[in-house]
């Protein structure tokens, strides 16, 4: 009897596991990647033959798995019900034209199958170093892209005990990000198009793009609009002109219960000051021993600030922050990556970007440079360099943004600085 119970349990788990794989295969944008995780108990033949089931069979399979996992597809208002059978079927048949594209154009976004796709969500990620401009206030006053949400990188960030140095727009916890997504009614399967106003897009909106991806949103479903809202309006894109209010403030969100519809993860591909200090200390040690070109583990630090600030020849915009740079850092000013002839200063073509990195002495290949750390003034413009590196073909797994960047480093009296 015990043997039979164990056998039935194994058969149930085997069937359940295959059902989960089926859902993954039909909902993922990379079915072959999902298939690579199939266990020996579920062969590729079985998985693919199962995908060929009728819609009713797939609906039954989906319902059985979701019920087993504690989700009730019959109760759409149930707080734990993240997906329904109908949404799974819709996702399986819904190919988005922007799938897999990091940078997108207004022309691409104005396609009917983008604008009319219910998975498409526009997010205004405007931020300005110039304190006379406020992205949230400009969004609320309008105009804005029709139906767009606003993501405030200063508000949805770590504060208080999580940020004892009171640094600007530090990455949020996964709980805060998930709560913010729920408040904005953004789901994991949405295609999010990040845009900004003139002077913000794409150099500062890249931070929002980078945040979404590294907090767990599928990278194939996060897109950075290379032009600004001004060009959108000029191209006849749909807009809203009436005033509105951003739906929430981070401090008002309830994080105590810890149950969210959106599934977020702890921030990845960010480093802190101790991580960077370890690299810098090793660079200085090797500089004393031999040529500085032989950096530990071939880690490269890129500083995107203007040359004047990098060389301590121009003042820092934040009070009390020293000028100069980290020992061993390579200066690639962010403006060098932008096309000055375009109104919104879009990124330069891929070939030109590669030349800029090569001229600066940065080998973007992951094999020769396993780790690139990007720093800027406060962690905003470093994300633009991360976009550029990925556009040039670098695997993003090897690129990291120093979250506190020069604001944290320059404020600390004990960090080494070259002037």
DADAUR-V755229 format. One record per pair of residues at least 6 apart in sequence whose ideal C-beta (glycine too) atoms are under 8 Angstrom apart, sorted by the first residue. I is the first residue (numbers start at 1). J is the second residue. Records with the same first field share a line. If there is no record, write none. Layout:
# DADAUR-V755229
I = J / J
This chain:
# DADAUR-V755229
14 = 41 / 42
16 = 65 / 68
17 = 39 / 41 / 42
18 = 41 / 42 / 46 / 47 / 50
19 = 61 / 62 / 64 / 65
20 = 65
21 = 34 / 35 / 37 / 38 / 42 / 47
22 = 47 / 50 / 51 / 58 / 61
23 = 61 / 62 / 65 / 88
24 = 34 / 37
25 = 31 / 34 / 35 / 47 / 48 / 51
26 = 51 / 58 / 88 / 91 / 92
27 = 88 / 91 / 92 / 189
28 = 34
29 = 99 / 100 / 218 / 220 / 221
30 = 220
35 = 44 / 47
38 = 44 / 47
50 = 61
53 = 61
55 = 89
58 = 88 / 89 / 92
59 = 85 / 88 / 89
62 = 73 / 85 / 88 / 89
63 = 73 / 85
66 = 72 / 73 / 83 / 85
67 = 73
70 = 80
71 = 78 / 80 / 81 / 82 / 83
72 = 78 / 80 / 81
73 = 81 / 83 / 84 / 85
75 = 81
76 = 84
79 = 259 / 261
80 = 259
82 = 187 / 261 / 263
87 = 189
91 = 189
94 = 117 / 119
96 = 114 / 117 / 119 / 120 / 191 / 221
97 = 108 / 111 / 113 / 114 / 117
98 = 104 / 108 / 109 / 114 / 120 / 191 / 193 / 223
99 = 191 / 220 / 221
100 = 220
101 = 108 / 223
102 = 209 / 219 / 222 / 223 / 224 / 387 / 390 / 391
103 = 202 / 223 / 224 / 225 / 226 / 347 / 387 / 391
104 = 193 / 223 / 224 / 225 / 226
105 = 225 / 226 / 227
106 = 225 / 227 / 231 / 232 / 235 / 237
107 = 235
108 = 114
109 = 115 / 193 / 225 / 237
110 = 235 / 236 / 237
114 = 120
115 = 238
117 = 191
119 = 189 / 190 / 191 / 221
120 = 190 / 191 / 193
121 = 147 / 148 / 149 / 186 / 190 / 191 / 192 / 193
122 = 145 / 146 / 147 / 148 / 149 / 192 / 193 / 195
123 = 148 / 149 / 150 / 151 / 184 / 186 / 192 / 193 / 194 / 195 / 208
124 = 135 / 139 / 144 / 145 / 148 / 149 / 150 / 151 / 195 / 196 / 197 / 229
125 = 135 / 151 / 153 / 194 / 195 / 196 / 200 / 204 / 205 / 207 / 208 / 209
126 = 135 / 138 / 139 / 150 / 196 / 197 / 200 / 201 / 204 / 205
127 = 135 / 153 / 154 / 169 / 196 / 200 / 204 / 205 / 207 / 208 / 380
128 = 134 / 135 / 199 / 200 / 204
129 = 204 / 317 / 377 / 380
130 = 199
133 = 199
135 = 150 / 152 / 196 / 197 / 200
136 = 150 / 152 / 155 / 246
138 = 197
139 = 148 / 150 / 244 / 246
140 = 150 / 243 / 244 / 245 / 246
141 = 243
142 = 239 / 240 / 241 / 242 / 243 / 244
143 = 229 / 233 / 239 / 240 / 241
144 = 150 / 229 / 239 / 240 / 244
145 = 195 / 229 / 232 / 237 / 238 / 239 / 240
146 = 237 / 238 / 239 / 240
147 = 240
148 = 195 / 240
149 = 184 / 185 / 186 / 247
150 = 246
151 = 180 / 184 / 194 / 208 / 211
152 = 246 / 250
153 = 169 / 207 / 208 / 211 / 380
154 = 168 / 169
155 = 249 / 250
156 = 172 / 176 / 177 / 180 / 250
157 = 163 / 168 / 169 / 170 / 171 / 172 / 250
158 = 170 / 171 / 172 / 173 / 176
159 = 166 / 170 / 250
162 = 170 / 173
163 = 170
165 = 404 / 408 / 411
167 = 378 / 403 / 404 / 407 / 408
168 = 378 / 379 / 407
169 = 207 / 378 / 379 / 380
170 = 379 / 403 / 404
171 = 211 / 214 / 215 / 267 / 270 / 403
172 = 180 / 215 / 250 / 267
173 = 255 / 266
174 = 215 / 216 / 264 / 265 / 266 / 267
175 = 255 / 258 / 260 / 264
176 = 250 / 253 / 255
177 = 211 / 215 / 216 / 262 / 264
178 = 260 / 261 / 262 / 263 / 264
179 = 253 / 254 / 255 / 260
180 = 248 / 250 / 253
181 = 187 / 260 / 261 / 262 / 264
182 = 260 / 261 / 262
183 = 247 / 248 / 253
184 = 247 / 248
186 = 192 / 262
187 = 261 / 262
188 = 216 / 217 / 218 / 262 / 263
189 = 218 / 221
190 = 221
191 = 221 / 222 / 223
192 = 212 / 217 / 221 / 222 / 223
193 = 223 / 224 / 225
194 = 205 / 208 / 209 / 212 / 222 / 223 / 224 / 225
195 = 201 / 205 / 225 / 228 / 229 / 232
196 = 202 / 204 / 205 / 225 / 228 / 229
197 = 228 / 229 / 230
198 = 228 / 229 / 230 / 343 / 344
199 = 228
200 = 228
201 = 225 / 226 / 227 / 228 / 229 / 344
202 = 224 / 225 / 226 / 344 / 346 / 347 / 384 / 387
203 = 334 / 338 / 345 / 380 / 381 / 384
204 = 380 / 381 / 384
205 = 224 / 225
206 = 224 / 380 / 381 / 383 / 384 / 386 / 387
207 = 379 / 380 / 383
209 = 222 / 223 / 224 / 383 / 387
210 = 269 / 383 / 386 / 387 / 401
211 = 267 / 383
212 = 222
213 = 219 / 222 / 396
214 = 267 / 268 / 269 / 270
215 = 264 / 265 / 267
216 = 263 / 264 / 265
219 = 396
224 = 387
225 = 232
226 = 344 / 346 / 347
227 = 342 / 343 / 344 / 346
228 = 343 / 344
230 = 343 / 344
231 = 343 / 344
232 = 239
233 = 239
269 = 386 / 396 / 397 / 399 / 400 / 401
270 = 400 / 401 / 402 / 403
271 = 373 / 400 / 401 / 402 / 403
272 = 402 / 403 / 404
273 = 402 / 404 / 408 / 409 / 412 / 415
275 = 373 / 400 / 402
276 = 301 / 326 / 373 / 375 / 402 / 409
277 = 415
279 = 295 / 296 / 299 / 301 / 328 / 373
280 = 301 / 326 / 327 / 328 / 415 / 416
282 = 295 / 296
283 = 292 / 295 / 296 / 301 / 327 / 328
284 = 327 / 328 / 416
286 = 292 / 294 / 295 / 296
287 = 327 / 328
292 = 328
295 = 328
297 = 370 / 371
298 = 368 / 369 / 370 / 371
299 = 369 / 370 / 371 / 372 / 373
300 = 330 / 362 / 369 / 371 / 372 / 373
301 = 326 / 328 / 329 / 330 / 372 / 373 / 374 / 375
302 = 329 / 330 / 331 / 332 / 360 / 362 / 372 / 373 / 374 / 375 / 382 / 385
303 = 310 / 325 / 326 / 329 / 330 / 331 / 332 / 375 / 376 / 406
304 = 332 / 333 / 334 / 374 / 375 / 376 / 381 / 382 / 384 / 385
305 = 325 / 331 / 333 / 334 / 376 / 377 / 381 / 406
306 = 314 / 333 / 335
307 = 313 / 331 / 333
308 = 314
309 = 315 / 316 / 323 / 377 / 406
310 = 324 / 325 / 329 / 331 / 333
311 = 323 / 324 / 325 / 331 / 419
312 = 322 / 323 / 324 / 325 / 419
313 = 323
314 = 323
315 = 323
316 = 322 / 323 / 377 / 406 / 410
317 = 377
318 = 377 / 378 / 407 / 410
320 = 411
321 = 406 / 407 / 410 / 411
322 = 410 / 411 / 417
323 = 410 / 419
324 = 410 / 417 / 418 / 419
325 = 331 / 406 / 417 / 418
326 = 375 / 409 / 415 / 416 / 417 / 418
327 = 416 / 418
329 = 375 / 418
330 = 360 / 361 / 362
331 = 360
332 = 356 / 357 / 360 / 362 / 385
334 = 376 / 381 / 384 / 385
335 = 345
336 = 356
337 = 347 / 348 / 353 / 356 / 384 / 385 / 388
338 = 345 / 346 / 347 / 348
339 = 345 / 346 / 347 / 348
347 = 353 / 384 / 387 / 388 / 391
348 = 356
350 = 391 / 392
353 = 388 / 391 / 392
354 = 364 / 392
357 = 363 / 364 / 389 / 392
362 = 369 / 372
363 = 369
364 = 372 / 389 / 392 / 393 / 394
365 = 394
366 = 394 / 395 / 397 / 398
369 = 398
370 = 398
371 = 398 / 400
372 = 389 / 394 / 398 / 399 / 400
373 = 400 / 401 / 402
374 = 382 / 383 / 385 / 386 / 389 / 399 / 400 / 401 / 402
375 = 382 / 401 / 402 / 405 / 406 / 409
376 = 382 / 385 / 405 / 406
377 = 405 / 406 / 407
378 = 404 / 405 / 406 / 407
379 = 401 / 402 / 403 / 404 / 405 / 407
382 = 401 / 402 / 405
383 = 401
386 = 396 / 399 / 401
389 = 396 / 399
390 = 396 / 399
402 = 409
409 = 415 / 417
410 = 417
